Amino acid sequence: MVFTCQPGFEDLVERELRGAGLGVEERGCGWLTVRGGAPGEATRMHDWCFAHAVLLTADEVGGNSVNALAAAIAEKFLASVRGERIEQPWPLVVLAAAELDGLGRRAAAVEGAVRDLLKRKIARVARLATGTPPRTGEGRGLFLFFADFGRVFVARSMWSGGQRRMADDPGAPSRSYLKVEEAYGILGVEPAAGETVVDLGAAPGGWSFSAARRGATVIAIDNGPLKGGALGHPQIEHRREDAYRFRPAAGTRYDWLFCDMVDDPHEVLRAIVEPWIAQRWCRRFVINLKFGRADAVAVLDEVRRRLGPRCAVLTVRHLFHDREEFTLVGEVA
């Protein structure tokens, strides 16, 4: 298996792998490999936080030129699809190690050559190829990871954590807006018109703005000021209160809880997240925990242990737009 992640977070991926009983054989900037065992089964049994994608049962090919690599990749794919009936669009996804300048261009050239070869051999199937990876979970197609200019891992199946780069909005008050936009895709649902949102630690208002632009009614709780598109937005009520002390009125249940606070993750979990979920004061949630100097894997284990039994859905991801933090999305049981 080949695991990809945000560069600089390889140690955390390796710790997750060890916790699942898997050992790392090799690693580079933004990637790790694992051999042996039952990789497909192990991956389906584990919900990875720090890995962004996993190429399952990958084969390695090598070549000194674009054409040599393309020929080796096409040969493997053609051998694997014999007897397989492909009637729907399928993903042809190319990933590359982050640290090597020009590797992305090499990967794009090889991809183009692979597509040309497939068009000559299996034109109908080749026309159905797209560049879209599976949104979340496992997908089947052709997945390539370039570890070097002459070294490519090739797999027919890939698990995706759903992380992806989001487009900015000029009205958004801060970069944190991108995190909540990305989080909706992980959960598979987003705030809608007529729904209610409470945003704890809202300032400067990126998450509140994200929900309000979809028509939701937002109560933004923060002693700090709102800015940009969140300031004065008709769908946002700003209350200058302490997020730790805020509690819903008796009988009130919000559709969404947002929480993105620059505080100790254990304290945020204990004083805010756990009471809100235990008391069912919200239906769904998007919560960002900054692990900073804390043990990130220990915080992750604590989240799953304390919240898992109370959630119908709980997913934790190190997002594309996360730094030393991870994001929880889910639904209360």
Buried (B, 14 or more C-beta within 10 A) or exposed (E): BBBBBBEEBBBBBBBBBEEBEBEBEEBBEBBBBBEEEEBBEBBEEBBBBBBBBBBBBBBEBEBEEBEBBBBBBBBBBBEBBEEEEBEEEBBBBBBBBBEBEEBBEBBBBBBEBBBEBBBEEBEEBBEBBEEEBBEBEBBBBBBBBBBEBBBBBBBBBBBBBBBBEBEEBEEBBBEBBBBBBBBBBBBEEBBEEEBBBBBBBBBBBBBBBBBBBBEBBBBBBBEEEBBBBBBEBEBBEBEEBEBBEBEBEEEEEBBBBBBBBEBBBBEBBEBBBBEBBEEEBBBBBBBBBBBBEBEBBEBBEBBBEBBEEBBEBBBBBBBBBBBEBBBBBBBBE
